[in-house]
Each structure stands twice: as structure tokens, then as C-alpha cells.
Amino acid sequence: MSFECFKLDNRVARGLQAAGYQEATPIQAACIPAILKGLDLIGTAQTGTGKTAAFVLPILHKLLTDSKTGKGRTRALVVTPTRELAEQIYGVVRELGKFTSLKAATVYGGVGMLPQEKALKQGVEIIIGCPGRLLDHMNRGNAKFDQVEVLVLDEADLMLDMGFLPSIQKILKDVSQKRQTLLFSATFDSSLERLAASASRSPKRFSMGNDAPAATVSHALYPVPQHLKPGLLQKLLEGMDSKSVLVFTRTKHRADRIADKIKRAGFSAAALHSNKSQGQRKQAMDHFRAGKINVLVATDIAARGLDIAGISHVINFDIPDTATTYIHRIGRTGRAEHTGDAFTLVTSEDRDTIRDIERLLGTQVERRMLDGFDYKDLSVKDSMPSLCRGGSRGRSLADMPRHLPIEQKPHSRRRAA
């Protein structure tokens, strides 16, 4: 569908053209007309489908064509779980709104309050922020949301997983009750249903292919004993021509440790997780996007929503705890119709999660063994011949021997990220 069908304000249309947007994605084609009609909305969509533009475009159009409130008032509020997502959304607002006079600001922790306070007091039409820092500014009187016309709760399920529900509820009480509410989430369970019921009025539901990775992503499992994972990761990296690889670990400590090992092996790498300062996180992201570092080692803080162009490979050093998180992680590659590869290092302890993933996908995921890699224990290698490239794909990981050394999983991945 062409964006011309939406009859967006000319200034927004110019921004679209300058940014190189051509055809609307399915989530954009579904959501934009509903948002333009003023409907409340719940959208669930596979990562990398253009969800951010699906709400930014109609918000820009609405603020330009409907002048119910004075200039400089906060008319649109986007609440999102992480600093990186806030900056990414801000970038899309700036890009698509470059031919408008609308002002936007980001509000999140890890940086000083004063620059944000100054921007808010000068007046901005669009605020993009994280729940905790938004509450800080509300309590100090720096931000008022009583004239907000459009509220967006982005990556709502992740915000609930991170414990932000009390903060969101306080923000909802401060926002105009006449607002339009747009809730976007990768998954939708009973907790999200309760939040949607309290935040919106008869929302329209859209769901776009959340149960499978994009067709542009090729993914496979690499069975390996736990203690050989670092060596296998290094060998996989050595065999790649790529300059942009995203590696996921379960814990912050492991992300730092793996990034150090990769750097000692001669790769340019950095770690990204919530213990890093905002400056460190921004530098890691900027350098990764610019190609100054080849490998970014991250916890799940980078798994959701972040749009990093050009990632050719995703490697799950640790398998994620849920099948849906697996989809989100490997969706960091193969974006915007480019092809990508995703590899997951798995041990015998990961059987249950693998079954969940394959149940969600409705098919088995290919098992591979890396040619030339010394798996040390010949009994392991000999017991898994059908998992090698070109072998039968009918064997499950339950056939792996139980004597492999296993590192204990932490109780909560969310808490560790």
C-alpha cells in the first residue's frame, strides 16, 4: 500500500519521501487509518515490521492538522521501557517530522535532570520517555500531561516485565482522560489485557505475525557442551565475513566477560547492558551502528524494538528463556528485507526451551556442528552425527548425553538484564 492512500499532511509526506519510505508495511497499513480516525488501538507485531512509524506518522499528522491546544503544550506522550528505545523513537520523530515545526524531547534516567527540565519548560509537543524519569519530572512539576491528546505505551509487555506497572498507572492518572491511547506489545497476555482495559476504550486489535521469524532470517542450533561455548563462539566469528554481529547473553556479568574474551581474540567488541552508564551505552550503540566495532555483546535490553540496520548475524550465546524472546532476538537481523543468519548455542539443559520454540514455529530448527571445531569429548561428537550440517533434522536435542557439564541458570532473566 502506498503512503499516499493515507492523505497525510504535506509536511509529513515530504518527511516520508526524504527518509526513503515507499510502501507501507502490513502493521502500518493496518494501524495508520485506525489511528487517523481517532480510535484506541492495541497492536502486536513481529519485530522489525515498522511499528514505530505506524504511530509516529498519524501523530505528526494529527498535531499539524488539529490545533485544539496551544503551541508548546505537550500533546503526545510516548512511554517506552529503555533509553535506547526512547532515543530510537525520537530519531524517527525527528526524521519524519523534519519539515514541521513540532518539537520533541526525550526523558529518561542515567543522565542529568536539568537539560530535560529546561526542554520541558520551554515547551515541546511530543515527549518520549521512560516511566521512572517521567514520574520524577511530574513530581517536580516540570511536566504536565493534562492536555495530552495521544498516549502511546510502546513495548508494553516489556515494561510490565521490568516492573513498571505502578509507574504507568500513576502516569495514566495524570494524562487527560479524553486522550487517544495506543498500546503496542510483542505479546499479549492477561496482565496486558488488564492494562489495556484500564488505559483504553474499546480498542481495535491488530496482530501481525508474532509467531515466526521473518522469512529473511536463516536460523540454526549449535549443540555444544557449556564449557566449550566460548571457543565455539570464537570459531563462528572467525568464519564470518560480517562486520556487524550481535551476541546475546543471559547475564550482565557474562556479557562483559564474553566481550573481553572476544576483544582478546582480536575482534573489536563492546558490551551493552543496564549496568552501563548512559554514556557508555550510547557510545556502544553509536560505534556499532557506525561499524567502529564489529561485535556487540548484549543482554535482552537490546532484544526488543531496537532498529540497528545492517546486522548480518545474531548469535545466542545463551538460549533465551522463552520462545517469543527467541523470535525477538533473531529478529535483530534480516531486517528491511535484507537477509541474515541467527545461531544459537545450546546444551542438553535447553531441551524444554527448544521444544517450546519448535512448538511455536510448528517445525524443527536445523541442528549443526561446526566443521573443524574440536568438541574435545569424542563421545559427544559421535552421539550427535545427525545434528551435523547435511544430516537428518529429525533428531531432537533429547538425544544429547546428560553428562555434559552445565552452568546453572539464574532464576530470573529479566532481573539479570
Secondary structure, DSSP 8 states (H G I E B T S, - for coil): -BGGGG---HHHHHHHHHHT--B--HHHHHHHHHHHTT--EEEEE-TTS-HHHHHHHHHHHHHHH---S-TTS--EEEE-SSHHHHHHHHHHHHHHTTTS---EEEE-SSS-HHHHHHHHHH--SEEEE-HHHHHHHHHHTS---TT--EEEETTHHHHHHTT-HHHHHHHHHHS-TT-EEEEEES---HHHHHHHHHH-SS-EEEEE--SS--TTEEEEEEE--GGGHHHHHHHHHHT---S-EEEE-SSHHHHHHHHHHHHHTT--EEEE-TTS-HHHHHHHHHHHHHTS-SEEEE-GGGTSS---TT--EEEESS--SSHHHHHHHHTTSS-TT--EEEEEEE-GGGHHHHHHHHHHHTS--EE---TT---S-HHHHHH-GGGSTTS-S---GGGS-TTS------S-HHHH-
